[in-house]
Amino acid sequence: MIQLLIFYFVILFLHKLESFFFFNLFYLDKISLFFNLLNLLIMFMFFFLNLKFWDFFFLMLLSFIMALVFMSQTLFQLYVYYELSLIPIFMIIINKGKQIERKKASLYLFFFTLFFSFPFLALVIYFKTQFFYSLLSTSNYNLNMSYMSIFLYLGFMAKLPIFFFHMWLPKAHVEAPVHGSMVLAGVMLKLGGYGLYKTILVSYKSWLHLGVWSKSILAMGVLIASVYCLMLSDLKIIIAVSSVSHMSLSALSMSVLSKEGMLGFFLMMISHGFLSPLLFFFANCLYERSKTRSIFLSKSSFSYLFSIFLLIILSANFCFPPSLNFFSEVMISLSLISWNKYILVFIFGYMLASTIYSIFIFIYLSKWSSKNFNSKEFFVSELSLMIMSLSLIFFFFLLISKKSY
C-alpha cells in the first residue's frame, strides 16, 4: 500500500513533463499518464473491500497489463497487451461469480471480444512491419485502406463497447463480483477507447472515409442505450447499459476529430472511470442488504449519509454541474454541434433519459429509517465510498488546472 502511494505521488509530479520513455520500449505521454493514474486509483479502492489473496492477485495482474496497454509504443504492443487483459478478468468472473451462469458470461466475454480481434490480427499480418512502428510518428504509417479499416476499429469498439457491440457487457457485470464490475467499468472499458484513439491517429484518413455513417450509428447508439435504461429494473444492468451510452457518446465525440471533441472524449473517459465503479459499489451494498438488485423490490433503508452520497454520484452521472461529467458533455456538445446542428436532437434525448433514470434510482433507493439501520454494518462501506468520492473531486481539480493540458 505504501509503495502504491509513493508511485502515485511520483507520477503526479511527473505530469509537468510532456512525455518520457521506459527502456525505449514503453512510452508515457499526458493522456496515457492520466489513464494510468485512473488505473492506480481504482486499484487503491480495492483496499477497502477486504479481498482474499487470489482476488487481489488477479486484480494486480490485470492492473499491470492495463498499464502496459496505456504505455504501448507500437500498435503490435497495444494489440498483444490488449488481448492479455482478457485472461485476468475471465478468471475473476468464472471463479468469483455468485451464479451458475458465471461460466456462460465469462465465455461470452472472452469469445465475443476475441472474435472481433481476429480481423485486427489479420491486418497486423497483412501490413507486417508497419504495426511495429512507433505510435509517436504517424508518418510511419500508411494505413489509408478505406473500408478495410473498419475491421481495425471493430476490435476496439467491441471492447469499448459501443451500442450494437455491447451484448457481452451486461452479462459480464451481472455475474461478476463487485471488484470485477468495478475494474471492468472503471478501467477495462477505457482500453477500447484508448486503442480506438491511437488507431484513429495513425489512420485518420480512413476514419474520414467512413464519414457520416459512423457518426450516425454512434449517435443512434447513444440515444437507444439511454432510453433502454428506462425500461430496466435490475440496478447492475442499468449501470452497465448506461456505461454503453457514455462510451458511445465519448466515441462519437472523438469521431469528429476536433480539439473540443478529443478533450470531451478524454474527460468523459476519466469521469466515467470514477462514477461507474462507485455506482457498482452502491449496487453491491444494496444487494448485500436486500438480496435483490431490483430497484422496485428493494426494501432497504440506508443512512442519511449514504443517501447523500448516492445523490451526489447520480447527480454527477447526469452531468449536474460542477461535476467532471458536466464539463465533458459541454465539450462534447460543442464539438458535435460544430459538425452538425441536427445532432442536438440526439444529445437532448440522451441527457433527458439519463436524468430521468438517475432520478428514478434515487427516488426508489433513498429510503432511510433509523429503526432498521445498523450503523456498524455500513461503516466501512460508507467510509470507503467517501474516500472514493473525494478521489473523484481531487481528480476533477487536477484535470481543470492549466498545467494538466
N, C-alpha and C positions, 0 to 999 in steps of 0.2 A: 504493500500500500504506500509506504514511504517512497519507494522507487518510482511509482506511478506519479506521485505528486511532484517529485523532483523533475522527472521527464516533462511533465506538463508545464512547469514554470520555465524550464529551459527553452521549450518550443515557443512559449508565449513571448519571450524576449527576442526570439529569432524572427518574429513576424515583421520586423522592420526591414529585414533583408528581402531583396527581390526574389532570389532563388539560390539553391545550393545543391551540391551533388553528394551522394554517398558512394564511395569506392568506384565512381564512374559507372555505376550500374543503375542507381536509383536517383530520381530527380524530384525535388520538392519545391513547388512554387507556392504562391499565396493561396490559390484555390485548393490545391491538394493539402496544404498546411491546415486550412480550416476544416476540411473533411477529416483529417487525422485527429484534430482536436475534438471534433464531434465524436469520432470513434473512441477516443480516450475517455471522454466524459460519460458516454453511455456505459462503457465498461466499469467506470467508477461507481455508477449507480448500483451495480450488482453486489457491492459490498454490503448493502442494506437488506439483501434478500436471503441471507443465511443459506447459501448454496452448498451442496456437497462437493467433494473433491473433483469428481469426474465432470460434473456440471460446469464447474469453474474452469477445468482444463480445456474442455471443448470451446468455451467462450473465449478464453485467452488465445487458443489456436486460431479461432475464427477472426479475432481482432488483429492478430499478427498478419494473417493472409490479406485481410482487407486493407491494412496499412501498406502492404506491398502493392496492392492494386492502385492505391492512390499515389504511390511513388514510382509507378512504372514509367520507364523511359522510352519503350518501344511498344507498338501495337501487339507484337507477339507476347511480350511480357504481360501486357494487360489481359490478353486472352487466357494465358495459362493460369495466372493467379485468380482471374475472374471465375474460371471453372473449378479451381481448387476450393473456393469458398463454399461450394455446394456440399462438400463432404462433412464439415462440422455441423452445419445446420441440419443436414439429413440425420446425423447421429443424435442430435438434441431432440428432434421431433420423434424419431422412432423409438428412442429409449425412455424419454420422459413424458411423452404424451399420456393423457389420462384415459382416453377412449381407445377401443379396439380399432377404430378407423384410422388411428395414427399411422399404421403401416401403409394404408392406401394413400393417405395425404402426403406422406414423405416420398413415396414412389411417384406420386403425381407431380410433386415439386421437382424431383430430380429429373425425370424423363421429359417433362414439359419444357423446362429451361434448357436441358441438354439438346432436345430436338431442334430448337431454334438456334443453337450454337453450331450445329453441323455446317450450315451454309457459310458461317464465318470461318470455320476451319478450312472449308473448300477454297475460299478466297485467299486464305493465308498460303495454301499450297500453290494456287494459281499464280499469285503475284510474287511468290518466293521472297527474294531479298528485300522487297520494299517494306514488308512488315517488320523488318529488323532495323529499319532506320529510326533515328531518334525523333520523338514527337516534338522536339524543340524547333525543328525547322520543317515547316510544311512544304517547302520547295522540294524536299527529298521525295515526296510522294507524288505519284501520277495516277491517282485513283479516279480519274474522270470517266467513269464507266456507266454513267446514266442510270438506267433502271436496274442494272446488276447490283448497284449499291444498296438496293432495298434489302437484300439478304445480309448485307453488312450491318444495317441498322436494326433488323428484326431481332437479332440476338440480344441486344441491349434493351430494346423496347419490351421484350417479353419478361425481362427481369426488373424493369423499372417499377411496375409494369404499367403500360397504358391500357385504357379500356379496349376490349376485344382480345387482349392477350393476358387478361388478369385472372382467369379461372382458377389457377393454382393458388392464388394468394389467400382468398377466404378459407379454403380448405386447410392450408398450412397454418393459418392463425388460429382456427378453431381447435385444432388438435395439438398445437404447440403449447408447452408450458409457458408461464408468464415471462421468464427470462428469454425464451426462444422468440416469443412475439415481440418483445422489446428490442432485441438486437436485430431481428428481421425488419421491423418497421423503422427503427432508428438509423441503422447504418447500411444494411444489406441492400435495401432498395436504392440507396444512393450510388451503389456500384453501377447499376444500369444507367443512371443519369450521368455519372462521371464518364463512363465508357462512351455513351452517346455523344457527349460534349467533345471528347477527344477525337472520335471518328469524324464528326462533322467538321472539325477544324482542319483535318487533313484531306477531306473530300467535299468541301463546301460547294463546289461547282455541281457535283452530283446531287447534293441536297437541294440546290436551287432548281434543278431539273424536275424534282418532284412537285415543286410549286404549290398551287392552291389545294391539290388533292390531299397532301399530307396534313396541311393545316386544318382542312375541313374535317378530316377523320378525327384528329385530336380534339377539335372544338366540340364535335358531337359526343366524343367520349367523356369530356369534362362534364357536360350537361346531363347526359344519361346516367353517369355514375352518381352524381349528386342527387338527382331525382330518385334514383333507385334506393338510396339510403332512407327515404321517407316511407318506403314500403316494408322495411325490415324491423324486426323486434329484438333480434339477437345482438347484444351490445358489441361483441367481438367482431361480428360480421359487419356491423355498421361502421366500426372504426376501420376495418380492413378496406371496405369499399370506398370510404371517404379518403383513404390513402391513395387509392387508384385515381380518384378525382383530382387530388392535389398533384400527384405525379404527372398525370396527363396535362394539367394546366402548366406545370413547370416545363414539360417538353414542348408544349405549344408556344410558350414564351421564348424558349431557345430557338425554335424553328424560324422565328422572324429574323434572326441574325443581326439584331441591333444591340447597341450598348445597353439600353434600358432593359431589353429582353434578357440579355445574358445576366445582368445584375439581378433582375427579378427571379430568374431561374435559380441563381445561387442562393439568394435569400430565402426562397421557398424551400429549397433543399435543407438548409440549416434549421429553419423554424419547424419544419415537419419532423426533422430528426429529433427534436426535443418534445414536441407536442404529442406525437403518436405514441412513444413509449409511456408517457405519463397517462394517456388515456387507457392503454392496455394494463398499466399498473392499477388504475382505478377499477377496471373491469374485473381484474383478479380479486381485488378486495371485496367487490360486490358478490362474486361467485362464492368466495370462502364463507361469507355470512349467510347468504340466502340460498345457496346451492342451485342457483339458476342464473342464466345470462340474459333472460328476457327482461326488458325494461318494464313490461306490463305486469309480469307475475312477481317481480321482486317486492318484498315487504320489508326490506332492510331499513334500518334507521341509523343515520350517521350523526356524528357530532357537528356542531356549528362550524368548527374549523375545517373539517373535511368538506363540508358543503361549500364553504367559501373558496377553497382551493379548486373544487370542481367547477365553480362558476368562473374563476379566473382562466382555467385551462380551456373550457368551452368557449369563453369569450375570445381568447386568442385563436381558437380553431376557426371561428367565423370572422376573422380579421378585424376584431374590435381594436381601435387604437388605444394605447400606443404599442401594441404587440408587434413582434417582428413579422408576423404573418400579414399584418396590415400594410407595412411598408413594402413587402414583397408583392402583394397583389396590386398596390398602386403602381409600382414599376411595371408589372406585367400588363396591367390595363393600358398604361401609356404606350407601351410598345405595340400592343395588339391594335389599339385604335389608330396609331400611325400607319399600320399596314392596311386595315380595312375597318371603316367605321361601323359596318353592319355586325361586326363581331361583338358589339355591345349587347346584343340580344343574348348570346351565349354567356357572356360574363355576368349579366344581371340575373339570368336564370340560375347560374351556379351559385352566386352569392346568396340569393334568396333561399334556395333549397338548403344550403349549408347552415344558414341562420335558423331556419325552421327546425331542422332535425337536431341541432345543438340545443335549442330552447326546449324541445320536447324531452330530450335526455335529461336536462336539468330539472324540469318540472316533475318527471316521473321518479327520479332517483334522489332528489334532495329532500327526503323526508327525515327529519330529525326528531328524536324523542329521548328524553332523559331517563325514561323507565327501562328501555331495552338496551341502552348503550353501555358498553363496558369500556371504561377509559383505558384499561390496561391492554385490552385486546388489540387496539389500533394505535397504540402509542408509537411503536416502531414504524408502522406503515405511514402514519401521518408525518412523523419526523423525516423519513426518507423522502416523502412527497414534497415537504417544504424545501429540502436541500436540492432536489431536482428542479423545483420551480425557481429557486434562487440561481441555479446554474443557468437556466433559460434567461433570466433577467440580466445576469452577468454577461452572457454571450451577446445579448442584444446591445448593450452599451459598448462592448468590444467591437462589434460589427459597424456601428454607426460612427465610430471615431475615424477621423480623416486619414490617419496613418494606416488604416486597415486596407485601403484600396490602392 
